[in-house]
């Protein structure tokens, strides 16, 4: 379930280990999961679906 405060945006980029949706640093394990690219990864802070920014 998406956070109501999230401005209804379901996706957030990750750059330099930071979720651009909530500006929180992500755990290393979350970054590792994103690099594997096998699962949808959800930000623990803002509940957005994360993707790696180029």
N, C-alpha and C positions, 0 to 999 in steps of 0.2 A: 504494500500500500504506500502510495506516495505521500510525502509530508505536505500538508496543506499550505505551509509557509514557503514551499519550494517554487512558487510562481508557476505551477503547473508544467514545469519543464521536467521531462522524464529522463533526459540524458545529461551527463556531465563529462567533460574532458578531464583527463588527468595529465598534468604537466609537472615535471620535477617532483613527483611524488605527492602532489597536492591535488585534491578534488577541486575543480574550478567552480563547482556548484555551491559548495559551502566553505571553500578556502581552508579546509582542514587537511593536515598531513595524514596520509594513509599509512597503515602498517606495511612493513616490508612484504609480508605474506600476501597481502592484497595486490601489491604491485607485481609480485612474482606470478600470481594467478592471471593477471591481465596480460602479461607477456606470453604466457602459455597459450592464451586465446581459445581455450576449450570450453569455458563456461561463461554465463552471464555473471558479472560481478556487480554487486550492489554496494554503494557507499553506506557504511555503518552509521554515518552522521546525518546525511540528508535523504537517504533512501533512493537516490538516483542511480540509474544504470550507468556504469562507468565505461569509458573507452579511452584508449591512449591517443593523445594528440600528437600529430607528426611534428 
